[in-house]
């Protein structure tokens, strides 16, 4: 199941409307399944707007509604028939003969249910079904039960549902006590399902839908057996803490975020086998689950990720189904993404660039990596996007890169490259402070910057060249992505203004260039926000 958490009800309604419009655009004679209730009203009004502005055409669409009270007259203002005509059908150009709701006026409800099922079948089946969710997890009028009815049927309403729906009637007694509803299989037979949830009173149902076991006592959890379900909810409905995990070569970091605040941070050692890494993460997640009401887990990991499976070089993951394994072992909803993407997301959500829409994060360490955020979302593709250390800045006699190219940015701007260049230059001038700072045949970052600080011209020259290379890459990133800001992270950025000041002089235009305030914490924070 895909979960889309929207800022508010309005955004939720608009995003869901776009999915329906896309469905109708792709297949003009789509069969749409609709729900009633307060939740989809915003969605229906957006569909009405889209139709009036000629963004979508419903003339060939067929519709089937989930349910209807029984018995009830169509003319009754509380009938779902009346509701649908008022909130949607009167605002779009769906043909009257293509509209179907279970008939609350039918004399023989049993026959009506069989007829309804046949009509759905005859239409070719529902392409896209819209659902709301009851506080107890009911969908349609499929109430929690030990056994759920598969096809359209007459059902008794529970006391809770009668109470909840009595807000639309004059009194509790006026609410019909029965309804005709699609069954659980009728719903699950739809090719695609979107389910909407809004408001704090849906929190429990949503949390159970995302993380609960499949259980007829919460009918919505049956949706987990369907291959194409998207849950759209607003922030109110999607409460609970978010856990972010950042797997690194030496440490695994954890961060818990509640109401946009970091409430917990910790790290553990990265073990040396896949099995041990997985069991140490599982153990930690299960213990955190006891202390915090965790709804989702995001994991950032190095390497390539395809459908939640990870293959990395410096972590023992080979096509490891990390997403499914951690989800199965902890019973939580888990998403996995590349660690650099997570760090970039962490920067835009919690770092100094949280006021921006588009940023590029450049991480400078053993290599050069980063993540690209466009419209506050990770920019993705089906291929290896965001390998920003591997565009060429030196075409002629470029340094050989393990990626197969020559002259990659990483070969000039990583910390490794800087120290390699420094060592080479130092060895050429044995009188220099830089040469003096060599220990056991190598230079550390501190030793290099100590020489710069002490005014060593050899070290200064290396640093000037380094800044030049860094600026070249940054200028290219600006030209390609036009970000609001570029954020630099990694060991070299400890130099602060000493790095930024000369760099800014070589940057074209008035780019906002910043040093990460989150540094190594960005990954876990961003993972939590996945
Ligand atoms: C309505 C329906 C119900 C509602 C559910 C949530 O056709 O099938 O399952 O979706 O009761 O109702 P609201 O949206 O009013 O909270």
Boltz pocket constraint, residues with backbone or C-beta under 6 A from the ligand:
constraints:
  - pocket:
      binder: B
      contacts: [[A, 34], [A, 35], [A, 36], [A, 37], [A, 38], [A, 39], [A, 40], [A, 66], [A, 67], [A, 131], [A, 132], [A, 133], [A, 134], [A, 135], [A, 138], [A, 139], [A, 140], [A, 141]]
      max_distance: 6.0
